[in-house]
Amino acid sequence: MSDSNTPKKYFHLAYISHPSESLTKKSLVELLVKAQQYNIQREISGILIIRDKSIFQLIEGDEVEVRDLYNKIEKDPRHQHPVTVYEGISSMRSIPFLGMGLTLDQSDDHLADEHAFYFNREQALKFTALVTGKVKDLLLEYLDHD
C-alpha cells in the first residue's frame, strides 16, 4: 500500500523501431484507437511519430504499466527491432494528456478531421511547448528535420 503523501513519480520510456510491412496507415489508426482506451485506463500518455520508415514512441506513466506495455510492443510483429533510447523518472507528467498522440512525416488532413489524437508535424512542434524536460528534447530532435 502506498502512502498518499508520497509524490507520484512518472516513468518515461522512449524507443525507436522500424514498422513491418503489415503496419499500414489503416492498421496504425486502428492500433491507435485501441491504444487510446488502453492508455487512458492505465493513466499512460505518449506520442508516436512515424518518419522515414522509422517509429519513435515516447510513453509515460506508472513504471510497471509502462514496462508492461513496452514488453507487449517488443513482441508485436508490427515493430521490427525496437531499441530503447531513453528511460527516466520525473515528479510531473511531461505529456499533458492521457492516451496516445500520432504524428506522421507526411501530413494527412483526412486523419486530422477524423481523429483528435492526430497531430501534423507543425502541430506536434507547437505541442512540444507544453512538454517538459529531457522528453521535450527527444521530441524536438525527432520532429525537427527537413
C-alpha positions in Angstrom: 0.0 0.0 0.0 1.5 3.4 -1.0 1.4 6.4 1.2 -1.0 9.1 -0.2 1.5 11.7 0.8 4.3 10.2 -1.3 4.7 12.3 -4.5 3.7 10.4 -7.7 6.6 9.5 -10.0 6.2 9.3 -13.8 8.4 6.8 -15.7 9.3 7.8 -19.2 10.4 5.3 -21.9 11.3 6.2 -25.5 12.2 3.8 -28.2 12.8 3.6 -31.9 11.7 0.7 -34.1 11.0 0.0 -37.8 7.5 -0.7 -39.0 6.8 -4.1 -40.6 5.0 -4.1 -43.9 1.9 -5.2 -42.1 1.7 -1.8 -40.4 -0.4 0.2 -42.9 -1.9 3.6 -42.3 -5.3 1.8 -41.7 -3.9 -0.7 -39.2 -1.9 2.1 -37.5 -5.1 4.1 -36.9 -6.9 1.0 -35.7 -4.0 0.4 -33.3 -4.1 4.0 -32.0 -7.8 3.9 -31.4 -7.3 0.8 -29.2 -4.3 2.4 -27.6 -6.3 5.4 -26.5 -8.6 3.3 -24.4 -5.8 1.0 -23.1 -3.6 4.0 -22.1 -6.4 6.1 -20.5 -7.4 3.2 -18.4 -3.8 2.8 -17.2 -3.1 6.5 -16.9 -0.4 6.3 -19.7 0.4 9.1 -22.0 2.5 9.2 -25.1 3.2 10.1 -28.6 4.0 8.0 -31.7 5.9 9.7 -34.5 6.5 7.9 -37.8 9.1 9.3 -40.1 11.5 7.9 -42.7 10.4 4.3 -42.3 11.1 4.5 -38.6 8.9 4.8 -35.5 9.7 6.9 -32.4 7.4 6.4 -29.4 7.5 8.0 -26.0 5.3 6.6 -23.3 5.0 7.7 -19.7 3.1 6.7 -16.6 3.5 4.3 -13.8 6.7 2.4 -14.3 5.1 -1.1 -14.0 2.4 -0.1 -16.5 4.9 1.4 -19.0 7.2 -1.5 -18.8 4.3 -3.9 -19.3 3.2 -2.0 -22.4 6.7 -1.9 -23.8 7.1 -5.7 -23.3 4.0 -6.1 -25.4 5.4 -3.7 -28.0 8.7 -5.7 -28.2 6.7 -8.8 -29.1 4.4 -7.1 -31.6 5.2 -8.2 -35.1 4.3 -4.7 -36.5 7.5 -3.4 -34.8 10.9 -4.6 -36.0 14.0 -4.2 -33.8 12.7 -1.9 -31.1 15.6 -0.2 -29.2 15.1 1.8 -26.0 16.7 5.2 -26.4 15.7 6.8 -23.1 14.4 5.9 -19.7 13.8 8.5 -17.0 11.7 9.4 -14.0 10.2 12.8 -13.1 7.8 14.1 -10.5 5.5 15.5 -13.1 3.9 14.3 -16.2 5.7 15.5 -19.3 2.9 15.0 -21.8 -0.2 16.9 -20.7 -2.8 14.4 -21.9 -3.6 10.7 -21.4 -3.8 8.4 -24.3 -1.6 8.4 -27.4 -0.9 11.1 -30.0 0.2 10.3 -33.5 2.3 12.3 -36.0 3.2 11.2 -39.5 6.0 12.6 -41.5 3.6 13.4 -44.3 0.6 15.4 -43.3 -2.8 13.7 -43.6 -5.7 16.1 -43.3 -8.1 13.2 -43.5 -6.7 11.8 -40.3 -6.8 15.2 -38.6 -10.5 15.5 -39.5 -11.4 12.1 -38.0 -9.1 11.6 -35.1 -8.4 14.1 -32.2 -5.2 12.1 -31.5 -3.6 13.0 -34.8 -1.2 16.0 -35.0 0.6 17.1 -38.2 4.3 17.9 -37.9 3.7 21.6 -37.4 1.1 21.0 -34.7 3.4 18.5 -33.0 6.2 21.0 -33.0 3.9 23.6 -31.4 2.7 20.9 -28.9 6.3 20.5 -27.6 5.9 23.9 -25.9 3.7 22.1 -23.4 6.2 19.3 -22.9 9.0 19.5 -20.3 12.5 18.2 -19.6 14.5 15.6 -21.5 11.3 14.3 -23.1 10.9 17.7 -24.8 14.5 17.5 -26.2 13.8 14.0 -27.6 10.6 15.1 -29.3 12.2 18.1 -30.8 15.2 16.1 -32.0 12.9 13.6 -33.7 10.4 16.2 -35.1 13.0 18.8 -36.2 14.2 17.6 -39.6 13.9 18.7 -43.2 
